C-alpha cells in the first residue's frame, strides 16, 4: 500500500513539474492528445515527437526494470483495448482535450470548461468501474 501511494505521489509530482516546465519554456499546455494531434499535422522535427518518444521510452524503461503491466490490462485482450483507445480518442476530440490537458493544466488555469470536462470524465470513469465490479455490463 505504501509503495502505491509513493509511486502515485511521485508520478503526480513528475506530471505537474513537466506541465509547469512546458508552459514556462514554450507557452504550450501539456495535453497529450493535443500534442499527439499536432505532432501528426506538423513538421517531423517538432518538440512534440520528442515528448511522445519520452512517453513511450519511459514505459520501455519501466518494463526493462521489471515493472509488470497491470493484470487487468493483460486480461482484457486486444479487441477491448482497441475499442477503449478509439473511445478515448473520440472523447478527447469531443471534449477538446484529455485528462492531462483539462485535469492538470485546465484546472490549474481555473478554466470553467475544464472543470466541466473533468467532472464528466471522472463521473463516467466512476460509473464504468462500478458496473465493471458489479458484473452488470462487462462479463
Backbone as ProteinMPNN parsed JSONL, in Angstrom:
{"seq_chain_A": "XXXXXXXXXXXXXXXXXXXXXXXXXXXXXXXXXXXXXXXXXXXXXXXXXXXXXXXXXXXXXXXXXXXXXXXXXXXXXXXXXXXXXXXXXXXXXXXXXXXXXXXXXXXXXXXXXXXXXXXXXXXXXXXXXXXXXXXXXXX", "coords_chain_A": {"N_chain_A": [[0.829, -1.197, 0.0], [1.909, 1.281, 0.822], [3.886, 1.586, -1.119], [2.319, 1.98, -3.435], [1.087, 4.42, -2.856], [3.319, 6.09, -2.676], [4.392, 5.859, -5.277], [2.277, 6.891, -6.771], [2.215, 9.507, -5.782], [4.774, 10.359, -6.562], [4.555, 10.102, -9.358], [2.517, 11.984, -9.866], [3.829, 14.303, -9.034], [5.9, 14.415, -10.937], [4.399, 14.704, -13.336], [3.069, 17.136, -12.854], [5.291, 18.839, -12.593], [6.396, 18.597, -15.166], [4.333, 19.758, -16.647], [4.379, 22.416, -15.726], [7.001, 23.112, -16.48], [6.881, 22.84, -19.323], [4.952, 24.789, -19.97], [6.229, 27.097, -18.984], [8.567, 27.203, -20.535], [7.845, 26.963, -23.251], [5.3, 27.93, -23.557], [3.199, 26.289, -24.145], [0.429, 24.065, -23.497], [0.396, 21.131, -21.516], [-1.091, 18.766, -22.822], [-1.745, 15.638, -23.694], [-3.24, 14.471, -25.809], [-3.579, 16.655, -27.523], [-0.907, 17.237, -28.076], [-0.159, 14.899, -29.441], [-1.959, 15.009, -31.654], [-1.119, 17.42, -32.869], [1.514, 16.784, -33.43], [1.325, 14.956, -35.483], [0.256, 16.544, -37.489], [2.14, 18.496, -37.979], [5.598, 19.539, -38.542], [8.251, 17.08, -38.817], [10.414, 17.538, -37.168], [9.532, 18.536, -34.814], [9.179, 19.457, -31.339], [7.224, 18.013, -30.177], [7.333, 15.359, -31.061], [9.582, 14.452, -29.711], [8.675, 14.599, -27.092], [6.584, 12.659, -27.166], [8.122, 10.406, -27.756], [9.505, 10.226, -25.385], [7.434, 9.547, -23.622], [6.721, 6.969, -24.527], [9.241, 5.797, -24.332], [9.704, 5.891, -21.559], [7.905, 3.977, -20.658], [9.025, 1.706, -21.819], [11.512, 1.621, -20.507], [10.641, 1.239, -17.853], [9.458, -1.266, -18.096], [11.737, -2.744, -18.744], [12.972, -2.595, -16.3], [11.602, -4.402, -14.901], [9.015, -3.834, -14.099], [5.733, -4.789, -14.123], [3.003, -5.092, -16.473], [-0.214, -4.009, -15.523], [-2.362, -6.551, -14.257], [-5.044, -6.467, -14.963], [-4.999, -5.225, -17.46], [-3.716, -7.092, -19.104], [-5.578, -9.092, -19.18], [-7.695, -8.146, -20.642], [-7.545, -8.273, -23.446], [-6.783, -7.661, -26.941], [-8.841, -6.635, -28.548], [-10.743, -5.317, -26.856], [-9.009, -3.41, -25.757], [-8.383, -1.94, -28.04], [-10.918, -0.885, -28.738], [-11.351, 0.631, -26.42], [-9.269, 2.499, -26.689], [-10.04, 3.822, -29.058], [-12.516, 4.916, -28.241], [-11.571, 6.599, -26.234], [-10.03, 8.379, -27.761], [-12.083, 9.528, -29.328], [-13.52, 10.747, -27.291], [-11.674, 12.654, -26.351], [-11.547, 14.314, -28.551], [-14.182, 15.257, -28.636], [-14.328, 16.594, -26.181], [-12.452, 18.52, -26.555], [-9.853, 18.116, -25.559], [-7.775, 16.259, -23.217], [-7.396, 14.192, -20.242], [-4.999, 15.073, -19.09], [-4.664, 17.616, -20.21], [-7.067, 19.011, -19.522], [-7.477, 18.231, -16.796], [-5.003, 18.562, -15.388], [-3.689, 20.913, -16.401], [-5.799, 22.656, -17.253], [-7.524, 22.903, -14.98], [-5.667, 24.002, -13.263], [-5.387, 26.478, -14.433], [-7.762, 27.573, -13.786], [-9.999, 27.079, -15.457], [-13.313, 27.074, -16.459], [-14.511, 25.474, -18.401], [-12.768, 23.319, -18.395], [-13.224, 22.346, -15.823], [-15.851, 21.374, -16.042], [-15.41, 19.375, -17.99], [-13.654, 17.654, -16.569], [-15.331, 16.847, -14.443], [-17.244, 15.427, -15.923], [-15.698, 13.341, -17.206], [-14.553, 12.067, -14.977], [-16.811, 11.301, -13.529], [-17.964, 9.545, -15.386], [-15.928, 7.615, -15.515], [-16.066, 6.649, -12.897], [-18.633, 5.462, -12.944], [-18.224, 3.441, -14.874], [-16.31, 1.844, -13.564], [-17.854, 1.057, -11.355], [-19.932, -0.449, -12.611], [-18.352, -2.357, -13.843], [-17.294, -3.77, -11.673], [-19.634, -4.699, -10.547], [-20.464, -6.492, -12.365], [-22.475, -6.14, -14.176], [-22.305, -4.976, -16.781], [-19.958, -5.809, -18.115], [-18.953, -8.869, -18.923]], "CA_chain_A": [[0.0, 0.0, 0.0], [2.786, 2.45, 0.885], [4.534, 1.721, -2.418], [1.347, 2.548, -4.37], [0.919, 5.83, -2.507], [4.545, 6.8, -3.038], [4.523, 5.928, -6.729], [1.254, 7.831, -7.249], [2.687, 10.852, -5.432], [5.918, 10.656, -7.432], [4.04, 10.303, -10.712], [1.826, 13.273, -9.89], [4.845, 15.349, -8.937], [6.567, 14.489, -12.233], [3.472, 15.253, -14.335], [2.901, 18.555, -12.545], [6.544, 19.534, -12.924], [6.507, 18.643, -16.622], [3.35, 20.731, -17.137], [4.899, 23.751, -15.424], [8.191, 23.321, -17.308], [6.481, 23.053, -20.71], [4.283, 26.095, -20.053], [7.217, 28.152, -18.749], [9.601, 27.27, -21.574], [7.307, 27.061, -24.61], [3.975, 28.536, -23.556], [2.21, 25.295, -24.545], [-0.245, 23.27, -22.469], [0.739, 19.712, -21.564], [-2.243, 17.926, -23.093], [-1.146, 14.6, -24.529], [-3.981, 14.298, -27.061], [-3.231, 17.787, -28.38], [0.481, 17.065, -28.512], [-0.178, 13.855, -30.464], [-2.634, 15.521, -32.839], [-0.284, 18.425, -33.527], [2.735, 16.141, -33.929], [0.994, 14.33, -36.758], [-0.056, 17.547, -38.513], [3.23, 19.472, -38.13], [6.878, 19.036, -39.048], [8.843, 15.927, -38.137], [11.408, 17.992, -36.206], [8.832, 19.197, -33.734], [9.424, 19.027, -29.96], [6.142, 17.09, -29.816], [7.794, 13.986, -31.291], [10.498, 14.123, -28.61], [7.822, 14.36, -25.926], [5.925, 11.371, -27.335], [9.156, 9.368, -27.626], [9.776, 10.105, -23.953], [6.32, 8.814, -23.002], [6.889, 5.555, -24.889], [10.528, 5.368, -23.782], [9.565, 5.665, -20.113], [7.25, 2.675, -20.491], [10.006, 0.672, -22.177], [12.485, 1.569, -19.408], [9.99, 0.619, -16.692], [9.312, -2.696, -18.401], [13.08, -3.292, -18.625], [13.301, -2.654, -14.872], [10.822, -5.477, -14.299], [7.672, -3.406, -13.722], [4.799, -5.561, -14.934], [1.757, -4.487, -16.918], [-1.277, -4.424, -14.601], [-3.024, -7.791, -14.655], [-6.32, -6.169, -15.609], [-4.735, -4.914, -18.866], [-3.371, -8.295, -19.843], [-6.759, -9.948, -19.277], [-8.726, -7.543, -21.476], [-7.443, -8.672, -24.851], [-6.511, -6.562, -27.869], [-10.089, -6.057, -29.048], [-11.252, -4.347, -25.877], [-8.058, -2.299, -25.651], [-8.552, -1.127, -29.245], [-12.174, -0.14, -28.579], [-11.123, 1.631, -25.374], [-8.44, 3.555, -27.268], [-10.86, 4.587, -30.006], [-13.468, 5.706, -27.458], [-10.803, 7.657, -25.574], [-9.715, 9.361, -28.796], [-13.318, 10.25, -29.656], [-13.84, 11.598, -26.14], [-10.771, 13.804, -26.292], [-11.986, 15.217, -29.628], [-15.447, 15.853, -28.21], [-14.074, 17.494, -25.045], [-11.361, 19.44, -26.903], [-8.714, 17.898, -24.684], [-7.721, 14.997, -22.491], [-7.29, 14.327, -18.796], [-3.838, 15.898, -18.713], [-4.906, 18.993, -20.614], [-8.125, 19.597, -18.702], [-7.334, 17.949, -15.372], [-3.782, 19.114, -14.796], [-3.428, 22.299, -16.824], [-7.02, 23.454, -17.288], [-7.943, 23.244, -13.613], [-4.648, 24.901, -12.734], [-5.663, 27.804, -15.001], [-9.121, 27.915, -13.34], [-10.887, 27.043, -16.61], [-14.636, 26.505, -16.212], [-14.699, 24.402, -19.379], [-12.001, 22.162, -17.924], [-13.904, 21.801, -14.652], [-16.967, 20.564, -16.537], [-14.842, 18.186, -18.637], [-13.138, 16.762, -15.524], [-16.481, 16.254, -13.761], [-17.867, 14.44, -16.812], [-14.926, 12.111, -17.392], [-14.374, 11.356, -13.707], [-18.092, 10.653, -13.249], [-18.078, 8.407, -16.304], [-14.98, 6.586, -15.058], [-16.635, 6.054, -11.69], [-19.726, 4.572, -13.339], [-17.665, 2.27, -15.547], [-15.722, 0.984, -12.531], [-18.963, 0.484, -10.589], [-20.571, -1.512, -13.381], [-17.351, -3.408, -14.064], [-17.199, -4.597, -10.461], [-20.914, -5.339, -10.25], [-20.663, -7.543, -13.356], [-23.684, -5.884, -14.953], [-22.042, -4.623, -18.176], [-18.812, -6.467, -18.732], [-18.803, -10.245, -18.385]], "C_chain_A": [[0.87, 1.256, 0.0], [3.469, 2.684, -0.457], [3.595, 2.377, -3.419], [1.153, 4.036, -4.107], [2.147, 6.631, -2.935], [4.718, 6.914, -4.548], [3.483, 6.88, -7.32], [1.682, 9.271, -6.963], [3.841, 11.269, -6.341], [5.482, 10.913, -8.866], [3.335, 11.639, -10.846], [2.791, 14.439, -9.842], [5.576, 15.528, -10.274], [5.664, 15.095, -13.312], [3.27, 16.745, -14.107], [4.13, 19.369, -12.899], [6.727, 19.661, -14.433], [5.545, 19.671, -17.203], [3.84, 22.156, -16.902], [6.097, 24.071, -16.307], [7.811, 23.626, -18.758], [5.832, 24.418, -20.883], [5.288, 27.233, -19.917], [8.206, 28.301, -19.899], [9.051, 27.47, -22.984], [5.98, 27.802, -24.692], [2.866, 27.579, -23.947], [1.644, 24.562, -23.332], [0.145, 21.806, -22.634], [-0.557, 18.9, -21.628], [-1.797, 16.881, -24.101], [-1.9, 14.414, -25.842], [-3.697, 15.445, -28.032], [-1.821, 17.686, -28.915], [0.549, 16.017, -29.612], [-0.809, 14.363, -31.753], [-1.798, 16.534, -33.596], [1.019, 17.841, -34.051], [2.493, 15.546, -35.31], [0.806, 15.386, -37.852], [1.059, 18.567, -38.743], [4.52, 18.79, -38.556], [7.453, 17.912, -38.191], [9.854, 16.352, -37.073], [10.812, 18.641, -34.979], [9.219, 18.62, -32.365], [8.383, 18.002, -29.536], [6.558, 15.632, -29.995], [8.75, 13.546, -30.189], [9.708, 13.822, -27.341], [7.179, 12.973, -26.005], [6.912, 10.208, -27.238], [9.508, 9.158, -26.15], [8.687, 9.339, -23.219], [6.469, 7.316, -23.274], [8.181, 5.007, -24.278], [10.455, 5.085, -22.289], [8.899, 4.316, -19.845], [8.214, 1.533, -20.791], [11.034, 0.513, -21.06], [11.873, 0.885, -18.187], [9.82, -0.89, -16.903], [10.662, -3.397, -18.275], [13.531, -3.431, -17.176], [12.468, -3.708, -14.146], [9.443, -5.072, -13.825], [6.689, -4.085, -14.673], [3.603, -4.718, -15.358], [0.68, -4.921, -15.926], [-2.041, -5.623, -15.137], [-4.326, -7.523, -15.383], [-6.137, -5.821, -17.088], [-4.502, -6.191, -19.662], [-4.567, -9.226, -20.009], [-7.811, -9.409, -20.242], [-8.705, -8.03, -22.915], [-7.333, -7.443, -25.739], [-7.777, -5.892, -28.369], [-10.645, -4.99, -28.121], [-10.309, -3.146, -25.734], [-8.168, -1.37, -26.855], [-9.815, -0.274, -29.154], [-12.008, 0.951, -27.527], [-10.286, 2.795, -25.9], [-9.214, 4.434, -28.22], [-11.879, 5.457, -29.277], [-12.774, 6.857, -26.729], [-10.456, 8.759, -26.569], [-10.934, 10.184, -29.181], [-13.698, 11.2, -28.522], [-12.945, 12.819, -26.042], [-11.096, 14.801, -27.404], [-13.232, 15.986, -29.198], [-15.229, 16.897, -27.11], [-13.009, 18.539, -25.335], [-10.185, 19.325, -25.937], [-8.843, 16.607, -23.917], [-7.584, 15.257, -20.99], [-6.108, 15.192, -18.385], [-4.063, 17.357, -19.071], [-5.945, 19.678, -19.736], [-7.851, 19.453, -17.207], [-6.13, 18.585, -14.726], [-3.647, 20.595, -15.125], [-4.669, 23.172, -16.775], [-7.496, 23.86, -15.91], [-6.951, 24.189, -12.954], [-4.808, 26.328, -13.236], [-7.062, 28.296, -14.662], [-10.12, 28.004, -14.5], [-12.211, 26.37, -16.253], [-14.931, 25.346, -17.142], [-13.968, 23.139, -18.936], [-12.65, 21.531, -16.7], [-15.065, 20.908, -15.082], [-16.451, 19.274, -17.18], [-14.352, 17.175, -17.601], [-14.289, 16.091, -14.782], [-17.142, 15.179, -14.618], [-17.007, 13.19, -16.928], [-14.647, 11.379, -16.093], [-15.667, 10.651, -13.292], [-18.301, 9.424, -14.11], [-17.154, 7.274, -15.88], [-15.506, 5.884, -13.814], [-17.76, 5.09, -12.006], [-19.211, 3.302, -14.012], [-17.063, 1.309, -14.525], [-16.822, 0.309, -11.708], [-19.597, -0.688, -11.339], [-19.613, -2.661, -13.688], [-17.3, -4.345, -12.854], [-18.523, -5.278, -10.113], [-21.211, -6.464, -11.244], [-21.869, -7.323, -14.257], [-23.411, -5.655, -16.432], [-21.018, -5.503, -18.839], [-18.625, -7.856, -18.147], [-17.36, -10.625, -18.183]], "O_chain_A": [[0.595, 2.196, -0.745], [3.619, 3.826, -0.892], [4.022, 3.246, -4.18], [1.066, 4.825, -5.047], [2.022, 7.722, -3.491], [5.145, 7.956, -5.045], [3.78, 7.601, -8.273], [1.525, 10.149, -7.812], [3.877, 12.398, -6.83], [5.978, 11.834, -9.516], [3.533, 12.351, -11.83], [2.599, 15.445, -10.525], [5.839, 16.655, -10.694], [6.119, 15.911, -14.113], [3.296, 17.531, -15.054], [4.018, 20.467, -13.445], [7.159, 20.703, -14.925], [5.894, 20.382, -18.146], [3.727, 23.007, -17.784], [6.201, 25.182, -16.828], [8.347, 24.558, -19.358], [6.131, 25.129, -21.842], [5.213, 28.221, -20.648], [8.637, 29.414, -20.202], [9.713, 28.078, -23.824], [5.579, 28.251, -25.766], [1.712, 27.99, -24.072], [2.289, 24.454, -22.289], [0.217, 21.299, -23.753], [-1.048, 18.412, -20.61], [-1.503, 17.215, -25.249], [-1.277, 14.219, -26.885], [-3.588, 15.22, -29.237], [-1.564, 18.012, -30.074], [1.238, 16.217, -30.613], [-0.252, 14.167, -32.833], [-1.765, 16.518, -34.827], [1.575, 18.353, -35.023], [3.348, 15.623, -36.192], [1.156, 15.151, -39.008], [0.932, 19.422, -39.619], [4.527, 17.605, -38.89], [7.173, 17.815, -36.996], [10.123, 15.58, -36.152], [11.535, 19.24, -34.183], [9.546, 17.438, -32.252], [8.632, 17.207, -28.63], [6.191, 14.772, -29.195], [8.726, 12.386, -29.778], [10.039, 12.894, -26.603], [7.219, 12.207, -25.043], [6.58, 9.15, -26.703], [9.776, 8.034, -25.726], [8.974, 8.57, -22.302], [6.357, 6.497, -22.361], [8.207, 3.886, -23.77], [11.078, 4.139, -21.806], [9.28, 3.601, -18.919], [8.216, 0.516, -20.098], [11.39, -0.61, -20.704], [12.517, 0.045, -17.557], [10.019, -1.681, -15.981], [10.736, -4.514, -17.762], [14.367, -4.276, -16.856], [12.602, -3.892, -12.936], [8.751, -5.88, -13.205], [6.811, -3.96, -15.891], [3.239, -3.753, -14.686], [0.657, -6.084, -15.522], [-2.333, -5.7, -16.331], [-4.686, -8.25, -16.308], [-7.026, -6.094, -17.894], [-5.029, -6.35, -20.763], [-4.562, -10.072, -20.903], [-8.726, -10.139, -20.623], [-9.759, -8.179, -23.532], [-7.727, -6.34, -25.36], [-7.778, -4.682, -28.592], [-10.978, -3.888, -28.558], [-10.759, -2.007, -25.607], [-8.059, -0.152, -26.713], [-9.787, 0.918, -29.458], [-12.475, 2.074, -27.721], [-10.568, 3.952, -25.587], [-9.067, 5.656, -28.201], [-12.086, 6.611, -29.652], [-13.323, 7.954, -26.622], [-10.576, 9.943, -26.253], [-10.838, 11.4, -29.342], [-14.143, 12.322, -28.766], [-13.409, 13.903, -25.689], [-10.935, 16.007, -27.217], [-13.322, 17.202, -29.372], [-15.865, 17.951, -27.109], [-12.689, 19.356, -24.471], [-9.595, 20.332, -25.547], [-9.877, 15.941, -23.956], [-7.648, 16.399, -20.536], [-6.207, 15.962, -17.43], [-3.687, 18.245, -18.306], [-5.728, 20.794, -19.264], [-7.972, 20.413, -16.446], [-6.23, 19.1, -13.612], [-3.507, 21.428, -14.23], [-4.607, 24.309, -16.307], [-7.835, 25.022, -15.683], [-7.336, 25.068, -12.182], [-4.416, 27.278, -12.557], [-7.506, 29.318, -15.186], [-10.976, 28.888, -14.525], [-12.226, 25.226, -15.796], [-15.528, 24.35, -16.733], [-14.482, 22.03, -19.081], [-12.63, 20.309, -16.553], [-15.241, 19.813, -14.549], [-17.0, 18.199, -16.937], [-14.603, 15.978, -17.734], [-14.233, 14.89, -14.517], [-17.554, 14.139, -14.104], [-17.518, 12.082, -16.768], [-14.516, 10.155, -16.11], [-15.629, 9.539, -12.767], [-18.758, 8.386, -13.63], [-17.55, 6.108, -15.885], [-15.403, 4.663, -13.694], [-17.844, 4.017, -11.409], [-19.712, 2.21, -13.745], [-17.277, 0.1, -14.606], [-16.728, -0.88, -11.4], [-19.776, -1.772, -10.785], [-20.035, -3.814, -13.78], [-17.267, -5.566, -13.007], [-18.53, -6.32, -9.458], [-22.094, -7.289, -11.008], [-22.248, -8.213, -15.017], [-24.2, -6.091, -17.269], [-21.183, -5.903, -19.992], [-18.187, -8.002, -17.006], [-17.071, -11.738, -17.742]]}, "name": "protein", "num_of_chains": 1, "seq": "XXXXXXXXXXXXXXXXXXXXXXXXXXXXXXXXXXXXXXXXXXXXXXXXXXXXXXXXXXXXXXXXXXXXXXXXXXXXXXXXXXXXXXXXXXXXXXXXXXXXXXXXXXXXXXXXXXXXXXXXXXXXXXXXXXXXXXXXXXX"}
